[in-house]
Amino acid sequence: MTIESDPSYPAHWEADVVLRDGGTARIRPITTEDAGRLVSFYEQVSDESKYYRFFAPYPRLSDRDVHRFTHHDHVDRVGLAATIGGEFIGTVRYDRIGPDGRPASAPADEAEVAFLVQDAHQGRGVASTLLEHIGAVARERGIRRFAAEVLPANTKMIKVFTDAGYQQKRSFEDGSVHLTLDLEPTAESLAVQRAREQRAEARSVQRLLAPGSVAVVGVSRSGAGVGAAALRNLRDSGFRGHLYAVNEAITRDLLDGVRAYPAVGAIGAPVDLAVIAVPADRVPEAVAACGEHGVQGLVVLSAGYGESGPAGLARQRELVRQVRSYGMRLIGPNAYGVINTAPEVELNASLTPAPMPTRGRIGLFTQSGAIGIALLSALLRRGEGLSSFVSAGNRADVSGNDILQYWYDDEATDVALLYLETLGNPRKFTRLARRTAAVKPVVVAKGGRHSPAGHVVPDTRLPEATVSALLRQAGVIRVDTVTELVDVGLLLAAQPLPAGPRIAILGNSESLGILTYDACLTQGLRPLPPLDLTTAAAPADFRAALTDALRSGDCDAVVVTAIPWVGEDAPADDLAGALREAVAEYPGKPVAVVHVELGELALALSAVRGAPHPAPHPAPHPVPSRSWGPAADPAPPVPAGPLSAAGDSIPSYPAAERAVKAVAEAVRYGQWRRATADDDGRVPEYEDIDEAGTADRLAGLLAEVDPGAVLTLTDPDARELLAGYGIRVLPTLPAPSADAAVRAAGVLGYPVALKTTAPHLRHRADLGGVRLDLTNEAELRRSYEELADTLGKPAELQPVVQAMVARGVDTVVRSVIDPAAGAVLSFGLAGVASELLGDTAHRLVPATDRDAAGLIRSIRTAPLLFGWRGSDPVDTPALEELLLRLSRLVDDHPEVIGVSLEPVVVAAEGVSVLSATVRVAHPPARGDLGPRTLPSY
């Protein structure tokens, strides 16, 4: 059914979901066209499950039952079904009831809910997922509580309710368990939902990366083409599972030494993963064959989709729908493939020829096959292996978010590297990245500022600077190039985190040491004076100097510089061995090597790592000093996460700037990690916030507003709305004439300010539209005449009078709703700093107290708030409270889509909001607290 055939049909309730075992299902409203599906579904349910649902033997549904269960008004009676391949695997329905338990309509806010899941699909999380979605539907329809009657023996269903995280009441009545669930999302219910999301999405990726069997569909008999190349790479990589080749015209049992079949359905065994390499017009047939055979996931190498234009984009969308209808997940289309180096898997389902990358501690995700090739080659040249690799092509289904979910608890991955051309959903990405970055580094190189062809994702209006700020808030290390991506990844994979920004520099070239010193200053580090070992230094001298630096309490990391010896044959292996011995003896600090024309040294320093190593202890927190001093007493270690222990490989770089950049990123990440571990911040509660009253005011303001329309509030309405959250906007009085201005000043009290509010003059003091510190009637009348003579008639200027406030620093506080990222809180100084120079900082909502403190300190002009050049510091705690109150407002009420407080004068004591603009609209049906779903492109 569609909106065209039934205008009341709620199409936005349709969603693709990932179940607990990693498979997918589609959730949609049940319609009158589903009678046959419902009867077939019920026939496949066991008698026991039917008894649990109806509390009595109920072998079959009557015609009346079928009619009742397929006819809904989508308001008071709602039914949802989970489907795979178009057939029902589970259902849920609610019926609104009144206080007497009988059917009712709004404003009754309680509903009775009941589930039924096919026995073959029980244990896959179907009921838990349906509860999330029916709960979101109920909240949308004004229902606040669910009531359920469950037999005591039905422990699985009782667990579904009790594990959901909602506030609930439980009682035993008349032989059944009576449960009442409050549907208002709680911190616990949200945590449960996101934990389930992580486990399900991680499992779906794990099924793609660790299959027990793989079929390559589209292998040519001649050995040429993409399919044949993928088959050879799988075979030659030593894949541990079963491998099959598929070619519809095959006439022999083997292709390239691999068992061959004319169709996937002819394979007399399960197939976990299919690699599809047939022309785009034949992919649907291949997908259908895989779905019918029970394949769990696909890697589609075929091109001719979104990257080729509108027709290809339509073909791509249909591909996603078809794949998900069978409960499968998809990497691609136009993908380069996947690699998993785990010894029990040895999977190279990619176009990377054998030998595949060696086992390592870095996970790599790219959207671009070409960039993937470049990154794989760079890591190989520098002796680094991989844990896993995914090149998702057009990223129509599996995305970087899914891979982060997998890497989060993947013990084989210590460092996550991602090359992204689009973020898709920045809010979800930053949420996942923040959680992952708390246990292992996440390094991102982001490509173009526009969505490439084929990458169909929700549009975002956020500028690149804002995206960068949000990534930093999440602890993501953002780099500008793929070279930096590799440079930083190598250091983080091989070395412990630095405990601070103090850098020791030593080497056999004074000039290279000075370059390294300058690079450290550029990156905001605190370098110690370089130690010149002179060009006569032998490997033993390097070892002694490095040992001294590593055991010293005066530095947190070491950069070693080396140039070739003149006239002597000093093997690179000797120097590499000397450095490695020093690092092995004192492994607590990171070491990076800068080499000039010493390629053999780089090779000697690199080592292919296989098995995981114990997590290293970070360096202690030593007392700052200007020179290397005695060894510091050990301090209690701060957890650094599962980074590989130093000593088996030392990263080397052909330029000082590259080495220092990598070290600086590690320093900043370590600082974020320690700060987050100590205090991740909290969203404060304020007793004077009137959440319910504000909700009522918004409902009244939007009562006559059409869906999709935006309402800009009048100044009185804006002041009233903000006051509900303790944000006071200084009142203004209109002054259509000089006499009116004088009367207004009499009400407010002198001194006053006279301001124009015409749109082209608003917040433009530079154009002369503001007169300040008017202390009497004569000054006010003279200023009024000057404004009229200079800028225009009062009717055009729309003058107002406002009381003067204490002088301070003028700032701007804003919040806007981005279609992909959600609510974003912004702060900057008013005027040139933010408007011309773009000196504005950003944080995602809801902001914590730690976020607010960091927000005001992260702009370049922040010193003006803290007593720059002898001025009085302003009241930053009051400013932070204002930011947090605004964050609470837009987080609690999605109807508030834009707020601009400008200017906000921050004085030595207190803040004054002089003007406010508020825009409101009907909120989207599903917000950030809605049920988990896969993106619908």
Buried (B, 14 or more C-beta within 10 A) or exposed (E): BEEEEBEEBBEEBBBBBBBBBBBBBBBBBBBEEBBEBBBEBBEBBEEEBBBBBEBEEBEEBEEEBBEBBBEBEBBBBBBBBBBBEEEBBBBBBBBBBEEEEEBBEEEBBBBBBBBBBBEEBBEBBBBBBBBBBBBBBBBBBBBBBBBBBBBEEBEBBBEBBBEBBBEBEEEEEEEBBBBBBBBEBBEEBEEBBBEBBBBBBBBBBBBBBBBBBBBBBBBBBEEEBBBBBBBBBBBBBBBBBBBBBBBBEBEEEEBBEBBBBEBBBBBEEEBBBBBBBBEBEBBBEBBBBBBEBEBBBBBBBBBBBBBBEEEBBEBBBBBBEBBBBBBBBBBBBBBBBBBBBBEEBBBBBBBBEEEBBBBBBBBBBBBBBEBBBBBBEBBBEBBBBBBBBBBBBBBBBBBBBBBBBBBBEBEBBBBBBBBBBBBBBBBBBBBBBBBBBBBBBBBBBBBEEEBBBBBBBBEBEBEEEBBBBBBBBBBBBBBEEBBBBBBBBBBBBBBBBBBBBBBBBBBBBBEBBBBBBBBBEEBEBBBBEBBBBEBEBBBEBBBBBBBBBBBBBBBBBBBBBBBBBEEEEEEBBBBBBBBBBBBEEBBBBBBBBBBBEBEBBBBBBBBBBBEBBEBBBBBBBBEEBEEBBEBBEEBEBBBBBBBBBBBBBBBBBEBBBBBBBBBBBBBBBBBBBBBBEEEEBEBBEEEEBEEEEBBEBBEEBBEEBEEEEEBEBEBEBBBBBBBBBBBEBBBBBBBEEBEBBBBBBEEBEBBBBBBBBBEEBBBEBEEEBBBBEBEEBEBBBEBBEEBBEEBBEBEEBBBBBBBBBEEBBBBBBBBBBBEBBBBBBBBBBBBEBBBEBEBBBBBBBBBBBBBBBBBBBBBBBBEBBEEEEEBEEBBBEBBBBBBBBBBBBBBBBBBBBBBBBBBBBBBEEBBBBBBBBBBBBBBEBBEBBBBBBBBEB
